[in-house]
Amino acid sequence: MINSQKEKTAAAIAGVIAYIRQNEDAMAHCAVPEDKPEQKSFELNLWGTGGRQDMMNMRLMMQLKAFK
């Protein structure tokens, strides 16, 4: 049984350090290796995005009866 305050503090610190190491090990295990770059799942097309945004704005204005 732990008697002194110093022993309690040391036990608490040891527990926190063990918890942090366990999380670091788990994160290192799940990390992507640096020699293998990540592949992009899509390529951003600003012209296409802008065109779709314009079409949505036009439809919204028609729905709000902005045109007569």
HELIX and SHEET records of a PDB file:
HELIX    1   1 GLN A    5  CYS A   30  1                                  26    
HELIX    2   2 LEU A   46  GLN A   63  1                                  18    
END                                                                             
